[in-house]
């Protein structure tokens, strides 16, 4: 009997001693065991490395070295990965429950699989489902409405996965998802919650820079008109953040 396709789970981390262990445990405690787990650390100076070393016999591969930002580190993980499929679960984030990989694997005939996401805070308290909900059918056209699928709930066949564009510092995952969807028509909605995404402490400055990058990404893939229309819809979100300090 042929061996089941292997899934590569990649975690990018830097100085995250408060959150890295819970992320590691959410992956290592999966009921489905045919996966490899890769951790890419950016040269942490806190206790992050000590925590990773506690799981040295269970983590497939880890490295710690300086990088040129989040997306450079994710590219490193992508190049190291040997699995047929890739899933990024970064420090602070978690798989939804211990059967998540098992459920994903049952539907792994597609090239891209996706699902829903729960937002959590730093105390692991649920803040509800992500505001932008995944469409019933994910297409290139549906992404004109923005990043409808959270990166942590997006599984892709490695053979079609592009590198992340490191020219983008805040929104390269949006560009990556668009390029990935362009590469295939075999996309499957699992109908499941796949990940828990930890809401970060973004500032108005980083939100603005992220929206600016998304405008450039939209313009590149869909043209100027679509980029303008989509960013007009995002303006209330930005000013809402300035008022409530919550995205």
C-alpha positions in Angstrom: 0.0 0.0 0.0 1.5 3.4 -0.9 2.5 5.6 2.0 0.1 8.5 2.8 1.1 12.0 1.7 3.3 13.7 4.3 2.3 17.1 5.6 5.0 19.5 6.5 4.0 21.8 9.4 6.3 24.9 9.6 6.5 27.3 12.6 8.4 30.6 12.3 9.4 32.1 15.7 11.4 34.9 17.2 11.7 35.7 20.9 8.4 34.0 21.7 9.0 32.2 25.0 5.5 32.9 26.2 3.8 31.2 23.3 6.0 28.8 21.4 5.4 25.8 23.7 1.6 25.8 23.3 2.1 26.0 19.5 4.5 23.0 19.5 2.2 21.0 21.7 -0.8 21.7 19.5 1.1 20.1 16.6 2.8 17.2 18.3 -0.4 16.1 20.0 -2.2 15.4 16.7 -3.9 12.0 16.3 -2.6 11.9 12.7 1.2 11.2 12.9 2.4 11.1 9.3 3.8 14.7 9.2 7.1 16.4 9.7 7.5 19.4 12.0 9.9 22.2 11.1 10.7 25.2 13.4 12.6 28.2 11.9 13.9 30.6 14.6 15.2 34.0 13.8 18.0 33.9 16.4 16.0 34.3 19.6 17.7 35.8 22.6 15.1 34.8 25.2 14.2 31.2 26.3 12.6 30.2 23.0 15.6 28.0 22.0 15.6 26.2 25.4 11.9 25.4 25.0 12.4 24.1 21.5 15.2 21.9 22.7 12.8 20.2 25.1 11.1 18.7 22.1 14.3 18.0 20.1 13.5 14.3 19.8 10.0 15.0 18.4 10.7 18.0 16.1 11.8 16.8 12.6 14.2 19.8 12.0 14.8 23.1 13.6 17.3 25.9 13.1 18.1 29.2 14.7 19.8 32.0 12.8 19.2 35.6 11.9 16.9 36.3 9.0 15.5 39.2 7.0 12.1 39.1 8.5 9.0 36.9 8.7 8.7 36.0 5.0 12.4 35.3 4.6 12.1 32.8 7.5 9.0 31.3 5.9 10.9 30.8 2.7 13.6 28.9 4.6 10.9 26.6 6.0 9.5 26.1 2.6 12.9 25.1 1.2 13.6 22.7 4.0 10.2 21.0 3.9 10.1 17.5 2.3 6.4 16.9 2.7 3.9 16.7 -0.2 1.8 19.5 1.5 2.7 22.6 3.5 0.9 24.3 6.4 2.3 27.3 8.3 1.4 27.5 12.0 3.6 30.3 13.5 4.3 30.8 17.2 1.2 31.8 19.1 -1.1 30.1 16.6 -2.4 26.6 17.0 -4.2 23.8 15.2 -7.9 23.8 16.1 -7.9 20.5 17.9 -6.0 17.2 18.1 -7.8 15.7 15.1 -7.2 18.6 12.7 -4.5 16.9 10.6 -6.6 13.7 10.5 -9.5 15.6 9.0 -7.3 17.4 6.5 -5.7 14.2 5.4 -9.0 12.5 4.6 -9.6 15.2 1.9 -6.0 15.5 0.6 -6.7 14.7 -3.0 -6.9 18.4 -3.9 -3.9 20.7 -4.5 -5.2 23.4 -2.0 -7.3 22.8 1.0 -8.7 25.5 3.2 -11.0 26.1 6.1 -12.1 28.6 8.8 -10.2 30.2 11.7 -10.9 31.2 15.3 -9.2 34.3 16.6 -7.7 34.0 20.1 -6.0 36.5 22.4 -2.7 36.1 24.3 -4.5 34.3 27.1 -5.8 31.6 24.6 -9.3 33.0 25.0 -11.5 32.7 21.9 -12.6 36.0 20.3 -14.9 34.2 17.8 -14.5 33.3 14.2 -12.3 35.5 12.0 -14.2 38.5 10.6 -13.3 37.7 7.0 -14.9 34.3 6.4 -13.7 31.8 3.8 -15.9 31.6 0.7 -17.8 28.4 -0.1 -15.7 28.1 -3.2 -12.3 29.8 -3.2 -11.3 31.3 -6.6 -9.0 33.9 -7.9 -11.9 36.2 -8.3 -13.1 35.8 -4.7 -9.7 37.0 -3.5 -10.6 40.4 -4.9 -12.5 40.9 -1.7 -9.3 40.5 0.3 -7.6 37.8 2.4 -10.7 35.7 2.9 -8.7 32.6 4.0 -6.4 32.9 6.9 -2.9 31.8 6.0 -2.9 29.4 9.0 -5.9 27.6 7.5 -4.5 27.2 4.0 -2.8 23.9 3.0 -1.0 23.7 -0.3 0.7 21.0 -2.3 4.4 21.8 -2.2 5.0 21.3 -5.9 2.9 24.3 -6.7 3.8 26.5 -3.7 5.6 29.7 -4.7 8.2 31.5 -2.6 7.1 34.5 -0.5 8.0 37.9 -2.0 10.3 39.4 0.7 9.8 42.9 -0.8 6.5 42.9 1.1 7.1 43.1 4.9 3.5 42.9 6.1 1.2 41.4 3.5 3.3 38.9 1.5 1.0 36.1 2.6 -1.8 37.7 0.7 0.3 37.8 -2.5 1.4 34.2 -1.8 -2.2 33.0 -1.5 -3.2 34.7 -4.7 -0.3 33.2 -6.6 -1.0 29.8 -5.2 -4.6 29.9 -6.3 -3.5 31.0 -9.8 -1.4 27.8 -9.9 -4.3 25.3 -9.5 -8.0 24.6 -10.0 -8.1 21.7 -7.6 -9.2 23.5 -4.4 -11.2 21.9 -1.6 -13.1 23.6 1.2 -12.8 21.3 4.2 -15.8 23.0 5.9 -13.8 22.7 9.1 -12.1 25.1 11.5 -8.4 24.5 10.9 -6.5 26.9 13.1 -6.5 29.3 16.0 -4.9 32.6 15.1 -3.5 34.7 17.9 -4.4 38.4 17.4 -1.2 40.5 17.6 -0.6 43.9 19.0 -0.6 45.8 15.8 -0.1 49.6 15.8 -1.8 52.1 13.5 1.5 52.4 11.7 1.8 48.7 10.9 -1.9 48.6 9.9 -1.4 51.5 7.5 1.7 49.9 6.0 -0.1 46.5 5.6 -3.0 48.2 3.8 -0.6 50.0 1.5 1.1 46.8 0.6 -2.3 45.1 -0.1 -3.2 47.9 -2.4 0.0 47.2 -4.4 -0.7 43.5 -4.4 -4.2 44.0 -5.6 -3.0 46.4 -8.3 -0.4 43.8 -9.5 -2.9 40.9 -9.7 -6.2 42.6 -10.5 -5.5 46.0 -11.9 -5.8 49.6 -10.6 -9.6 49.8 -10.5 -10.1 46.7 -8.4 -7.3 47.8 -6.1 -8.9 51.2 -5.6 -12.3 49.8 -4.9 -11.1 47.2 -2.5 -9.0 49.7 -0.5 -12.0 52.1 -0.3 -13.8 49.3 1.6 -10.8 48.9 4.0 -10.7 52.6 5.0 -13.5 52.3 7.6 -11.5 49.3 9.2 -8.4 51.5 9.5 -10.2 54.4 11.1 -12.2 52.0 13.3 -8.8 50.8 14.6 -7.7 54.3 15.5 -10.9 54.7 17.5 -11.1 51.4 19.3 -7.5 50.2 19.1 -8.8 46.9 17.9 -8.6 45.5 14.3 
